Amino acid sequence: MSVNPRTQDEVWVVNQVSNNVSVVSISQGIVTDTIATGAGTEPMDVVFAGPNQAYVSCSRSNTIEVFDANTHALISTLPVFGGSPRALAVSADGSMVYSAFAISGNATTIIPASLAPPQPPPTNKQLPPPPQVALIVAANDPNWTQYITFKMPDNDVVAIQTGSSPSVSGYYSGVGTINLGLAVNPASGDLFVANTDALNLTFFQPNLRGHWVNSRITRIQVASGQVTPFDLNPNINYSILPNQQALSTALAQPAGVVFDPSGDFMYVAAFGTDRVAQVDTNGNVMSFVEVSQRSGSGPNADPKNKRGPRGLALNADARTLYSLNRISNTISVIDTSQMMETSEVAVGTDPTPQTIKQGRGFLYDAKLSGNGTGPAWRTARRAGNQRARRTASGERPVLQDLFNSLLRR
């Protein structure tokens, strides 16, 4: 799932399915040790911090496991209160480790059909009365406090104090619904989280048509705890569908984030639209480069040849950025001085059948949406079509929880 160098020769590779971490010697070209995480933990990322320690995020068990980076012995297992900790980052002085919860939610809950209010009557008078269905509400909505008896914090990022006895220092809320990328600004020490945020409280298909999720970068000022989200597509007119201009510039499903050493800007991988953007610390998109083939650049959708940029690595001195493209199993090499892709390199051998390779892009290509901002999951489209039919009868979007579950994957 991820790789991080500990020294010039030693790298640690995180293996999700086998629940372990491989320690690899580059010079010898071999695995020198395999470190087991807990059974069923599904590790996702590793970073090095504190007094020669390795921190591994374990998504299935909702824990952070801490190992001695020399002996590989387990030091401690820290339970964290959040869904699926994945991306990790380290403060400049190594005193703090941060982890973003991929499946965070956004402080909404469901009132069951037996307690929800009746739906409005159908606009088409020839239709029968709509059925009684559940209702999505904000978890802190005072109108429903008599029914919402459990309180669940909206934890999006956890902060861990390193040291001989690592411990959870606190949590940040209001960051996003799905948090996939995390980086520390080397100049300010602030956190930046690549995320999508679902519009859970917007009802009826016409109101969600072309706009049911926001792609964002959220800044967390660690000194004050202030959380500020920035929409990566602030100028899109969602009332225009299809929107060719939006398709030419949209950034959908931000994933990987990496900072320039100056701290003035970062690079963000937009998985859904095959773009890598240069973004300043106020969320303004300065420029972007297409990592798609020519047939899929600009407003064009080419899901058969989708790239899916997900992870980023920067060689600032060489002005070179590397983008790992998850769907095409390639690495795009980007000249940052010109923001131009100079080459694309295949990664290993992919035994996946060609029909599956070509079909996979149809599930993720955001350019198949009307303005390039929405993931194109087939099940989401099917659910949306069902909801559209039910909207005619005035029914509330009972399938919105399906949309939310899709966003979490």
C-alpha positions in Angstrom: 0.0 0.0 0.0 2.9 2.4 0.7 6.6 2.6 0.9 8.9 4.9 2.9 12.7 5.0 3.1 14.3 4.8 6.5 17.9 5.2 5.2 19.5 5.5 1.8 19.5 1.7 1.5 16.6 0.6 3.7 12.9 1.0 2.8 9.8 -0.3 4.5 6.9 -1.6 2.4 3.4 -1.9 3.8 1.5 -5.0 2.8 -2.2 -4.6 3.5 -3.6 -8.1 2.7 -0.8 -10.1 4.4 -0.8 -7.9 7.5 2.9 -7.2 7.6 5.7 -4.8 6.6 8.6 -5.8 4.5 12.0 -4.3 5.3 13.9 -4.1 2.0 17.6 -3.6 1.3 18.0 -1.7 -2.0 21.7 -2.5 -2.5 21.1 -6.3 -1.9 17.7 -6.3 -3.7 16.2 -8.6 -1.0 13.8 -8.5 1.9 15.9 -8.5 5.1 13.0 -8.9 7.5 9.2 -9.1 7.6 7.4 -7.4 10.5 4.0 -8.8 11.4 1.2 -6.5 12.5 -1.8 -7.8 14.3 -4.0 -10.4 12.7 -6.6 -8.7 10.4 -5.2 -5.2 11.0 -4.7 -4.3 7.3 -1.8 -1.9 7.6 -1.8 1.0 5.2 1.1 3.4 5.8 4.4 3.8 7.7 6.5 6.8 8.9 9.5 7.2 11.1 9.6 9.6 14.1 10.5 10.0 17.7 13.4 8.0 19.2 14.0 5.7 16.3 10.5 4.5 16.0 8.3 3.3 13.1 4.6 4.1 13.2 2.2 1.9 11.1 -1.5 2.8 10.6 -3.7 -0.2 10.8 -7.0 0.5 9.0 -9.1 -2.5 9.9 -8.3 -2.5 13.7 -8.4 1.3 14.0 -5.0 1.3 15.7 -1.5 2.7 15.2 1.2 0.2 15.9 4.6 1.5 17.0 7.8 -0.5 16.4 11.4 -0.1 17.3 13.0 0.8 13.9 16.2 -1.1 14.8 15.0 -4.3 16.5 11.6 -4.3 14.8 10.0 -5.2 18.1 6.5 -3.9 18.8 6.6 -1.1 21.3 2.9 -0.3 21.7 -0.5 -0.5 20.0 -2.5 2.7 20.2 -6.3 2.4 19.7 -7.6 5.5 17.9 -11.2 6.6 17.8 -12.0 6.9 14.1 -12.7 4.9 11.0 -9.8 3.4 9.0 -6.7 5.4 9.8 -4.5 5.4 6.7 -2.3 8.3 5.6 0.4 9.3 8.0 2.6 12.4 8.3 5.3 13.6 10.8 5.9 17.0 12.2 9.2 18.7 11.2 10.8 18.0 14.7 9.5 14.4 14.8 7.6 15.0 18.0 4.2 14.4 16.5 2.7 11.8 14.1 -0.6 12.5 12.4 -3.0 10.0 10.8 -6.1 10.8 8.7 -9.2 8.7 9.0 -10.2 7.6 5.5 -13.7 6.6 6.5 -14.6 9.5 8.8 -18.2 10.5 8.0 -19.4 14.1 8.5 -21.5 14.1 11.6 -24.8 13.0 10.1 -27.1 10.2 11.2 -30.3 8.5 10.1 -33.7 8.9 11.7 -35.5 5.6 11.1 -38.7 5.5 9.0 -40.9 4.9 12.0 -39.8 8.2 13.5 -39.2 10.4 10.4 -41.8 12.9 9.4 -44.1 12.1 6.4 -42.8 13.0 3.0 -44.3 15.9 1.0 -47.1 14.9 -1.4 -46.1 14.0 -4.9 -45.9 16.8 -7.4 -47.6 14.6 -9.9 -51.2 14.3 -8.6 -51.8 11.1 -10.4 -49.2 9.3 -8.3 -50.1 7.6 -5.0 -48.9 8.9 -1.6 -45.2 8.3 -1.1 -44.0 5.6 1.4 -42.7 6.3 4.8 -38.9 6.4 4.7 -35.9 7.3 6.9 -34.4 10.8 7.1 -30.8 11.9 7.2 -30.1 14.7 9.7 -27.2 16.4 11.3 -26.2 14.5 14.4 -26.4 17.8 16.5 -29.8 18.9 15.1 -31.8 20.1 18.1 -35.0 19.0 16.5 -34.0 15.4 16.9 -32.2 15.3 20.3 -35.0 13.3 21.8 -34.2 10.4 19.5 -30.4 10.8 19.0 -29.3 9.5 22.4 -25.7 8.5 21.4 -23.0 11.1 20.6 -20.3 10.2 18.1 -17.4 12.7 17.7 -16.5 13.6 14.1 -12.8 12.7 14.4 -11.0 13.2 11.1 -7.3 13.4 12.0 -5.5 12.0 15.1 -2.4 13.6 16.6 0.0 11.2 18.4 2.8 12.4 20.7 6.0 10.4 20.1 8.5 9.4 22.7 9.4 6.5 24.8 5.7 6.1 25.6 3.7 7.2 22.5 0.2 8.5 23.3 -2.8 10.0 21.5 -2.6 13.8 22.0 -6.0 14.7 20.4 -8.2 14.9 17.4 -9.3 17.3 14.7 -12.9 17.5 13.4 -14.7 19.1 10.5 -12.0 18.1 8.0 -13.9 16.0 5.5 -15.9 12.9 4.9 -13.3 10.8 3.1 -9.7 11.8 4.0 -7.2 10.1 1.7 -4.1 12.4 1.7 -2.1 14.1 4.4 1.0 16.3 4.5 2.7 18.7 6.8 3.8 22.1 5.6 7.6 22.2 6.2 7.5 25.9 6.8 4.5 26.4 9.1 4.0 22.9 10.5 0.3 23.1 9.5 -1.5 20.0 8.3 -3.2 19.7 4.9 -5.7 17.0 4.2 -6.9 15.9 0.7 -10.6 14.9 1.1 -14.0 14.7 -0.3 -17.1 15.9 1.6 -20.5 14.4 0.9 -23.6 16.7 0.7 -25.6 14.4 3.0 -28.1 17.0 4.0 -29.1 17.9 0.5 -32.3 16.0 -0.5 -33.8 15.0 -3.9 -32.0 14.1 -7.1 -32.6 17.4 -8.9 -30.7 19.2 -6.1 -27.8 16.8 -6.2 -27.6 16.5 -10.0 -24.0 17.2 -10.9 -23.1 18.1 -7.3 -23.3 15.6 -4.5 -19.7 15.8 -3.3 -17.0 18.5 -2.9 -13.3 17.8 -3.6 -11.3 19.7 -1.1 -8.0 20.5 0.6 -8.4 21.3 4.3 -5.9 23.2 6.3 -5.4 22.4 10.0 -3.5 25.1 11.9 -1.9 23.1 14.6 -1.1 26.1 16.8 -4.7 27.1 17.1 -6.6 24.0 16.0 -8.5 26.0 13.4 -9.8 23.9 10.5 -10.3 25.6 7.1 -11.6 23.6 4.1 -10.9 24.9 0.6 -13.0 23.8 -2.4 -10.7 22.8 -5.3 -13.5 23.6 -7.8 -14.8 26.9 -6.4 -15.9 28.5 -9.8 -17.9 25.7 -11.3 -21.5 26.6 -12.2 -23.3 23.4 -11.2 -26.5 24.5 -12.9 -24.9 23.9 -16.3 -24.9 20.3 -17.4 -23.0 19.2 -19.3 -20.3 21.8 -18.5 -17.4 21.5 -20.9 -15.4 24.3 -19.2 -15.7 22.5 -15.9 -14.7 19.2 -17.5 -11.5 20.9 -18.7 -10.4 22.0 -15.3 -12.1 20.0 -12.5 -10.1 18.2 -9.8 -12.0 15.2 -8.5 -11.1 12.9 -5.7 -7.9 14.4 -4.3 -5.7 11.7 -3.0 -1.9 12.1 -2.7 -0.4 15.4 -1.3 3.3 16.4 -1.2 4.7 19.8 -0.3 7.4 21.9 -2.0 10.3 22.4 0.5 9.5 26.2 0.5 6.1 25.5 2.1 4.5 27.9 -0.3 2.5 25.3 -2.3 1.8 21.6 -2.6 1.1 19.1 -5.3 -2.2 17.3 -5.2 -3.1 14.1 -7.2 -6.7 14.3 -8.5 -7.5 10.6 -8.9 -10.9 11.1 -10.6 -9.8 13.5 -13.4 -6.2 12.3 -14.1 -4.7 15.6 -13.1 -1.9 16.6 -10.7 -2.3 20.2 -9.5 -0.1 22.8 -7.9 -2.1 24.3 -5.1 -1.1 27.2 -2.7 -1.7 27.1 1.1 -5.1 28.9 0.7 -6.4 26.2 -1.6 -6.0 28.2 -4.9 -5.2 26.0 -7.9 -2.1 27.6 -9.5 -1.7 25.1 -12.4 -2.2 21.5 -13.2 -0.8 18.9 -15.6 -2.8 16.2 -17.3 -1.4 12.7 -16.7 -4.0 11.1 -19.0 -3.4 10.1 -22.6 -4.2 12.8 -25.2 -7.5 11.0 -25.8 -8.5 11.7 -22.2 -7.1 15.2 -21.7 -9.1 18.4 -21.4 -12.9 17.7 -21.3 -12.5 14.3 -22.9 -13.4 11.1 -21.1 -11.4 8.0 -21.9 -12.1 5.5 -19.2 -10.5 2.6 -21.1 -7.2 4.4 -20.7 -7.7 6.1 -17.4 -4.5 6.6 -15.2 -5.8 7.3 -11.7 -3.0 9.3 -10.0 -2.9 8.4 -6.4 0.5 8.8 -4.8 3.1 11.5 -5.2 6.9 11.8 -4.6 8.9 14.9 -5.2 12.6 15.4 -6.0 12.6 19.2 -5.6 16.3 19.7 -6.5 15.7 17.9 -9.8 12.4 19.7 -10.3 10.8 16.3 -10.8 7.5 15.0 -9.5 6.5 11.4 -9.7 2.9 10.3 -9.8 1.9 6.7 -9.2 -1.1 6.0 -11.4 -3.2 3.3 -9.6 -5.4 2.2 -12.5 -2.9 2.1 -15.3 -0.1 0.7 -13.0 2.4 3.3 -14.2 4.4 6.2 -12.9 4.2 9.6 -14.6 7.4 11.7 -14.5 6.5 15.4 -14.3 8.8 18.4 -14.9 7.7 20.8 -12.2 9.4 23.8 -13.8 7.1 23.5 -16.8 4.3 21.5 -15.2 4.5 19.0 -18.0 4.6 15.2 -18.1 7.8 14.1 -19.7 7.4 10.4 -19.6 5.4 7.5 -18.3 7.0 4.3 -16.9 5.2 0.9 -16.4 5.5 -0.6 -13.0 6.2 -4.3 -13.0 3.9 -6.8 -14.7 0.1 -6.6 -14.2 -1.5 -10.0 -14.9 -5.0 -8.5 -14.8 -7.0 -9.5 -17.9 -7.2 -6.7 -20.5 -11.0 -6.5 -20.3 -10.9 -5.9 -16.6 -8.1 -3.3 -17.0 -10.1 -1.3 -19.5 -13.4 -1.7 -17.6 -12.0 -0.5 -14.3 -11.7 3.1 -15.5 -15.5 3.3 -16.0 -16.0 3.0 -12.3 -13.7 5.9 -11.4 -13.5 8.4 -14.3 -15.1 11.6 -13.0 -15.2 13.0 -16.5 -18.1 10.6 -17.2 -20.1 13.0 -15.0 -21.6 16.2 -16.4 -18.9 18.5 -15.0 -16.0 16.3 -13.9 -16.6 16.6 -10.2 -18.4 13.3 -9.3 -17.0 9.8 -9.3 -18.6 7.6 -11.8 -19.2 4.4 -9.8 -21.6 2.2 -11.6 -23.6 1.4 -8.5 -23.8 5.1 -7.6 -25.3 5.8 -11.0 -27.7 3.0 -10.6 -28.7 4.3 -7.2 -29.1 7.8 -8.5 -31.3 6.6 -11.3 -33.6 4.8 -8.8 -33.7 7.9 -6.6 -34.5 10.0 -9.7 -37.5 7.9 -10.4 -38.6 8.1 -6.7 -38.2 11.8 -6.7 -41.2 12.1 -9.0 -43.4 10.8 -6.2 -41.9 13.2 -3.6 -39.9 10.5 -1.9 -36.9 11.5 0.2 -33.6 10.1 -1.1 -33.6 6.9 0.9 -30.6 5.7 -1.1 -28.4 8.5 0.0 -26.9 6.2 2.7 -25.8 4.0 -0.2 -24.1 7.0 -1.8 -22.4 7.7 1.5 -21.2 4.1 1.8 -19.8 4.3 -1.7 -17.9 7.5 -0.8 -16.2 5.6 2.0 -14.7 3.1 -0.4 
